[in-house]
């Protein structure tokens, strides 16, 4: 085989990988997500996350029905890595918590982490 044939085969091979989605594409997360979590000494808390595309990442707000979070609190330090989403937010008492989620279609699951060590599961579904 000639050098030109090898180059052609390599180009076709790379093209096939590119067309079949070899590079993972991040889904569009824009919209309203509603779900629940358990908060120590509070109980079940319904959470509403509103995400908006901002340049190469996301911004948005988060609220809850137990007043653990102030209404329409801005999320901070949003990081997206494939199907992983993480961000931080200030609670009504001023503490900063981290939320780490895994995205699967119209569902996000993961946990929140309080700086004092408590954690809790959280699940959010995209509002249709």
N, C-alpha and C positions, 0 to 999 in steps of 0.2 A: 504494500500500500504506500502511496506517495504521501508526502508531508501535507499537501493540499487536501487529500482525502481525510487525513486525521483531523485537520483543522475543521473541515466541514462536519465531521461526525461530532466533534466536541461542541461546535456551535449548536447543532441540532439537539444534542443532549441537554445543554444548558437552557435552551429555549423551552424544551418540554418541561423541565423543572419549574421554570418561571411561570408557565401557563397553568400548571397543575396546582399552583399555590404553595410551592415549596417554602416560600417566605410567608410566615403566618400573618394574616391580616387581622387587625384589631376591629372588632365589631363596633358599630355606632351605638354608643350608650346614651345618647341624648334622649331626654324625656323624663317622665315621672316614674319613680320606683317606690312602691309601698310595701312595708313588711313589718315584722315583729321581732322583738328581742326581750329577754328577761333582764331586768335591772334589780340588783340586790336591794332589799328593803323598800322596793317600789312595786315590783311585780311586772306583769306584761306591759310592754310599751310599744305602741304603734309608731313607726318611723316613716317619714316621707322625705325622699331624696329627689331633688330636681337637678339633673345634669344638663349642662349646655356645653357644646363644643367651643373651645377657645384655642385658636391656633392649632398646635399639635397635641393638645391635652384637653382637659375638661375643667370647668368651674361649676359652681352651683351652690345650692342651699340645702339645708337639712332642718327638719322640724320633728317634733314628737307630740303625743297627746298627754304625756305625764308631766310636762314642763321641766324635764331633766335638761332639755336643750331649749334655748330661747327660740322663738319663732323666726324662721328664715335665717338661721345662722349660716354664714358663709363657710364653705369647706376650704381647706388650705392644703398646700403641698401635695397636690394630686399627682399620683404616679400610675402609669399604665404600662404593664409589661406583658404582652400577649393577652391571655385571658385573666390576668390579675389586675385588680384595681385597689389602690390604697389611698387614704387621705386622712387628714387630721381635722378636728373641730373643737371649739371651746364649749364646754358645758355651761349651764346657767350659773353654776357655782365657781366658774373660772378655770376649772381643771381642763387640761388639754388631753383628749383621747385620740387614739388611732383606730381606724377601721380598715381591715384587710378583707377583700372579697375576691371570690372567683366567679367569673361570668360564664354562664352556660345558656346561650340563647336569651330568653326573656326572664332569666332567674339569676340572682346573685346570692351566694352564700359565703359565710365567713364568720369573723368575730371582731369584737371591739376590745380594746385594751386600755385600761385605766392606769395612770402612772403609779398608783398605789398597789398595783398587782392584780386587781380583779379583772376578769374577762367574761365575755358572754357571747353566745352564738347569735347571729343575726341572719335573717333571710329576707330578701327583697324580690318582689315581682314587678315587672314592667306593667304600668297601667295602660290598658288598651283604650 
